[in-house]
Amino acid sequence: MKIIFEKQNKKEKQLTIADVEDNQFFVCSDGYLCQKANDCFYNTITDDNGLLSCESFDCNPDYEIKRILPRVTKIEF
């Protein structure tokens, strides 16, 4: 006998900038690599094509984002 279970498609919670820790990197809704300053302010680092972009934005704490990147502990250059 074979039993096959159907997976339920649970809708995951939409990420917002409030889910990101201060100074952590994330991808905004437009696909830019960004760094959070606080719940209402972030800076862009690159655009959606990976080209340098340095802009600062005010936002609401419920500003939706695409994803959060793993915590960076050190950048060597």
Buried (B, 14 or more C-beta within 10 A) or exposed (E): EEEEEEEEEEEEEEBBBEBBEEEBBBBBBEEBBBBBBEBBEBBBBBBEEEEEBEEEBEBEEEBEBEEBEEEEEEEEE
